[in-house]
Amino acid sequence: MSKVHVTYLHNNSIAKVVLENGKGNVLDHLAMEELQHILDSFRDNKHLKFITFEGAGKHFSFGASVEEHKKEYAAAMLREFHQLFYTIRDLSIPCAAKISGQCLGGGLELALMCNFLFADKTALMGQPEIILGVFPPPASVLLPLKIGYAKAEELLITGKTITAAEGKMLGLINEVYEDKTVMEESVNTWISRHILPKSASSLRFAVKAARVKFNHIIGNFLPQLESMYVYNLMETHDANEGISSFIEKRSPLWQDN
């Protein structure tokens, strides 16, 4: 059974990507593999003008699989996850996240990679990795670019979650809607007004131009953080303890090393 689905709208000019992997739409290995395959298929569609990402049901995504954060899987998991970001960067097709419910960890990182973030009032967003004794490489690069260092560091270092209204105030969310149905209808209207009348080719150049610095930073610093995570962080007791304690549903026993 597929964990990621794509539907094409408006003569294949709009791609609607839906994460559908249980209650939390977890981005496990199979979901990432399917999403990568879908993104790769977009390379051959020169008429594609816009991509939307959303989660089936009440939540956008709880993030990447905690089980796959374990030391023996971490390198492969990060490599596969980060390839999604490089692919979205290279496609340069404008994209939007439509956020309902919990949008955490890797789920929020996927949303952060989008050019536009829309949310309904149920949305709760955060990077809780520090609570597990680890850090989020993509968010560590993307959040400061989106909302500035002061607010980004608050979220990254505390692991706190914010509401849709707080995200709008920070400049992270473009618009907040009453519920998921209203968001769907409103974003469709927004796409019809602001995207459909434009050239698919020109939209891609606009994304490349708007993100020239953004993409340079991702390309240079995300590999560094991936290396730090795999070769430094995962050699510590506490990073492994944090992951293990979460899986075992107990409080972590930190040793501070």
GISULZI-V834423 format. One record per residue. RES is the residue in three letters. OMEGA is omega in whole degrees, 0 to 359 (NA if undefined). Layout:
res=RES omega=OMEGA
res=RES omega=OMEGA
//
This chain:
res=MET omega=183
res=SER omega=180
res=LYS omega=177
res=VAL omega=182
res=HIS omega=176
res=VAL omega=176
res=THR omega=180
res=TYR omega=182
res=LEU omega=176
res=HIS omega=178
res=ASN omega=177
res=ASN omega=180
res=SER omega=179
res=ILE omega=178
res=ALA omega=179
res=LYS omega=183
res=VAL omega=183
res=VAL omega=174
res=LEU omega=183
res=GLU omega=184
res=ASN omega=180
res=GLY omega=184
res=LYS omega=186
res=GLY omega=181
res=ASN omega=184
res=VAL omega=178
res=LEU omega=177
res=ASP omega=185
res=HIS omega=182
res=LEU omega=178
res=ALA omega=178
res=MET omega=180
res=GLU omega=179
res=GLU omega=179
res=LEU omega=178
res=GLN omega=179
res=HIS omega=179
res=ILE omega=179
res=LEU omega=179
res=ASP omega=181
res=SER omega=181
res=PHE omega=182
res=ARG omega=185
res=ASP omega=182
res=ASN omega=183
res=LYS omega=180
res=HIS omega=182
res=LEU omega=185
res=LYS omega=189
res=PHE omega=177
res=ILE omega=172
res=THR omega=176
res=PHE omega=177
res=GLU omega=177
res=GLY omega=174
res=ALA omega=178
res=GLY omega=189
res=LYS omega=188
res=HIS omega=174
res=PHE omega=176
res=SER omega=174
res=PHE omega=178
res=GLY omega=180
res=ALA omega=180
res=SER omega=178
res=VAL omega=178
res=GLU omega=182
res=GLU omega=173
res=HIS omega=181
res=LYS omega=188
res=LYS omega=184
res=GLU omega=180
res=TYR omega=192
res=ALA omega=183
res=ALA omega=180
res=ALA omega=180
res=MET omega=181
res=LEU omega=179
res=ARG omega=180
res=GLU omega=181
res=PHE omega=183
res=HIS omega=177
res=GLN omega=176
res=LEU omega=181
res=PHE omega=178
res=TYR omega=180
res=THR omega=177
res=ILE omega=177
res=ARG omega=185
res=ASP omega=177
res=LEU omega=182
res=SER omega=174
res=ILE omega=180
res=PRO omega=183
res=CYS omega=182
res=ALA omega=171
res=ALA omega=175
res=LYS omega=193
res=ILE omega=171
res=SER omega=175
res=GLY omega=184
res=GLN omega=178
res=CYS omega=192
res=LEU omega=173
res=GLY omega=180
res=GLY omega=176
res=GLY omega=178
res=LEU omega=179
res=GLU omega=175
res=LEU omega=179
res=ALA omega=181
res=LEU omega=180
res=MET omega=181
res=CYS omega=178
res=ASN omega=182
res=PHE omega=176
res=LEU omega=175
res=PHE omega=183
res=ALA omega=169
res=ASP omega=188
res=LYS omega=178
res=THR omega=188
res=ALA omega=173
res=LEU omega=187
res=MET omega=179
res=GLY omega=176
res=GLN omega=186
res=PRO omega=185
res=GLU omega=182
res=ILE omega=178
res=ILE omega=177
res=LEU omega=179
res=GLY omega=179
res=VAL omega=178
res=PHE omega=182
res=PRO omega=182
res=PRO omega=181
res=PRO omega=181
res=ALA omega=179
res=SER omega=176
res=VAL omega=190
res=LEU omega=184
res=LEU omega=178
res=PRO omega=179
res=LEU omega=183
res=LYS omega=189
res=ILE omega=180
res=GLY omega=187
res=TYR omega=185
res=ALA omega=181
res=LYS omega=179
res=ALA omega=180
res=GLU omega=178
res=GLU omega=181
res=LEU omega=184
res=LEU omega=186
res=ILE omega=179
res=THR omega=183
res=GLY omega=182
res=LYS omega=176
res=THR omega=179
res=ILE omega=178
res=THR omega=176
res=ALA omega=180
res=ALA omega=178
res=GLU omega=177
res=GLY omega=177
res=LYS omega=180
res=MET omega=180
res=LEU omega=183
res=GLY omega=180
res=LEU omega=182
res=ILE omega=180
res=ASN omega=181
res=GLU omega=178
res=VAL omega=182
res=TYR omega=186
res=GLU omega=179
res=ASP omega=185
res=LYS omega=180
res=THR omega=178
res=VAL omega=178
res=MET omega=180
res=GLU omega=182
res=GLU omega=183
res=SER omega=179
res=VAL omega=176
res=ASN omega=177
res=THR omega=178
res=TRP omega=179
res=ILE omega=180
res=SER omega=183
res=ARG omega=190
res=HIS omega=185
res=ILE omega=187
res=LEU omega=182
res=PRO omega=189
res=LYS omega=178
res=SER omega=178
res=ALA omega=180
res=SER omega=181
res=SER omega=177
res=LEU omega=180
res=ARG omega=176
res=PHE omega=178
res=ALA omega=178
res=VAL omega=179
res=LYS omega=181
res=ALA omega=181
res=ALA omega=186
res=ARG omega=184
res=VAL omega=178
res=LYS omega=179
res=PHE omega=182
res=ASN omega=178
res=HIS omega=181
res=ILE omega=178
res=ILE omega=183
res=GLY omega=183
res=ASN omega=188
res=PHE omega=179
res=LEU omega=176
res=PRO omega=178
res=GLN omega=181
res=LEU omega=176
res=GLU omega=179
res=SER omega=178
res=MET omega=181
res=TYR omega=186
res=VAL omega=190
res=TYR omega=179
res=ASN omega=183
res=LEU omega=185
res=MET omega=172
res=GLU omega=179
res=THR omega=176
res=HIS omega=191
res=ASP omega=178
res=ALA omega=179
res=ASN omega=177
res=GLU omega=180
res=GLY omega=179
res=ILE omega=182
res=SER omega=182
res=SER omega=178
res=PHE omega=180
res=ILE omega=182
res=GLU omega=177
res=LYS omega=177
res=ARG omega=178
res=SER omega=180
res=PRO omega=176
res=LEU omega=184
res=TRP omega=172
res=GLN omega=179
res=ASP omega=174
res=ASN omega=NA
//
